[in-house]
Amino acid sequence: QVQLVQSGGGLVQPGGSLSVSCTGSERLSSFPLMSWYRQAPGKQREWIASSEPYGPTNYKESVKGRFTISSAYAENSVSLFMNNLEPGDTAVYYCRATRGRDIYWGQGTQVTVSS
């Protein structure tokens, strides 16, 4: 069973920066797709970004230019760097690894943007 362990996140003021990392129990480069999702209170989980090993990266329009996926596949980790954070970015953030019909999720990390 593949395990994804997340770290990072926390509390930041509007305009600040945070990062969330996702470390796998096996090489993340073996997964054709790594994605990030978030779930705000009272809302459904939503996709925000995806990347392919050594391939293209795609972002939800509302985070484009502010969020960046940085992959360190040699270290079995993928990170989401978030800049210019807004209160609307407050949510629990999840990483997801997809390989064929197999999908694995991280445990979730709280990101709170508040003054």
C-alpha positions as CSV (number, residue, x, y, z in Angstrom):
1,Q,0.0,0.0,0.0
2,V,1.5,3.3,-1.1
3,Q,1.5,6.0,1.6
4,L,1.7,9.8,1.0
5,V,2.7,11.8,4.0
6,Q,2.2,15.6,3.9
7,S,4.0,18.3,5.9
8,G,4.0,22.1,6.0
9,G,1.0,24.4,5.8
10,G,0.0,26.5,8.7
11,L,-1.2,30.1,9.4
12,V,-0.2,33.1,7.3
13,Q,-1.4,36.6,6.8
14,P,-2.9,37.7,3.4
15,G,-0.1,38.2,0.9
16,G,2.2,35.7,2.6
17,S,3.6,32.4,1.4
18,L,3.5,28.8,2.5
19,S,4.4,25.5,1.2
20,V,3.0,21.9,1.5
21,S,5.1,18.9,0.8
22,C,4.0,15.3,-0.1
23,T,6.5,12.5,0.4
24,G,5.8,9.0,-1.0
25,S,6.7,5.6,0.4
26,E,7.8,4.7,-3.1
27,R,9.2,6.7,-6.0
28,L,6.7,9.3,-7.1
29,S,8.1,9.4,-10.6
30,S,6.4,6.0,-11.1
31,F,3.1,7.8,-10.9
32,P,2.0,9.3,-14.3
33,L,0.2,12.1,-12.5
34,M,0.6,14.0,-9.2
35,S,-2.2,16.4,-8.3
36,W,-3.1,18.8,-5.5
37,Y,-6.6,19.4,-4.3
38,R,-8.1,21.5,-1.5
39,Q,-11.3,21.5,0.5
40,A,-12.6,24.6,2.2
41,P,-15.1,24.4,5.0
42,G,-18.6,23.6,3.7
43,K,-17.4,23.1,0.2
44,Q,-16.5,20.2,-2.1
45,R,-12.9,19.1,-2.7
46,E,-11.6,20.9,-5.7
47,W,-8.6,20.3,-8.1
48,I,-6.0,23.1,-8.1
49,A,-2.9,21.7,-9.9
50,S,-1.4,18.7,-11.6
51,S,2.0,17.7,-12.8
52,E,3.6,14.8,-14.8
53,P,7.1,13.6,-14.1
54,Y,9.4,15.7,-16.3
55,G,6.2,16.8,-18.1
56,P,3.7,19.7,-18.2
57,T,2.1,21.3,-15.2
58,N,-1.4,22.6,-15.1
59,Y,-3.1,25.0,-12.6
60,K,-6.6,26.1,-11.8
61,E,-7.1,29.6,-13.1
62,S,-7.6,31.2,-9.6
63,V,-4.1,30.0,-8.5
64,K,-2.2,30.4,-11.7
65,G,0.8,32.7,-11.2
66,R,0.6,32.3,-7.4
67,F,1.0,28.6,-6.9
68,T,3.9,26.4,-8.2
69,I,4.4,22.7,-8.1
70,S,8.0,21.8,-7.5
71,S,9.0,18.2,-7.9
72,A,12.0,16.5,-6.3
73,Y,11.4,13.1,-7.6
74,A,14.8,11.9,-6.6
75,E,13.8,12.5,-3.1
76,N,10.3,11.0,-3.6
77,S,8.6,14.3,-2.8
78,V,6.4,16.9,-4.5
79,S,5.8,20.3,-3.0
80,L,3.2,23.0,-3.6
81,F,4.6,26.5,-3.1
82,M,1.9,29.1,-2.5
83,N,2.6,32.9,-2.8
84,N,0.4,35.9,-2.4
85,L,-2.1,33.9,-0.4
86,E,-5.6,35.2,0.0
87,P,-8.3,34.4,2.6
88,G,-10.1,32.4,0.0
89,D,-7.2,30.0,-0.2
90,T,-8.0,28.8,3.3
91,A,-8.6,25.1,3.1
92,V,-7.3,21.6,3.8
93,Y,-4.8,20.7,1.0
94,Y,-4.3,17.2,-0.3
95,C,-1.8,15.6,-2.6
96,R,-2.9,12.8,-4.8
97,A,-0.9,10.2,-6.8
98,T,-2.5,8.4,-9.8
99,R,-1.3,5.3,-11.5
100,G,-3.8,3.6,-13.8
101,R,-6.9,2.9,-11.7
102,D,-5.0,3.3,-8.4
103,I,-5.4,6.6,-6.6
104,Y,-3.6,7.5,-3.3
105,W,-4.2,10.5,-1.1
106,G,-2.2,12.3,1.4
107,Q,-3.7,12.9,4.9
108,G,-4.4,16.6,4.3
109,T,-2.7,19.7,5.6
110,Q,-4.4,22.8,6.9
111,V,-3.6,26.2,5.3
112,T,-5.2,29.2,6.9
113,V,-4.9,32.7,5.5
114,S,-6.0,35.3,8.0
115,S,-5.0,38.7,9.5
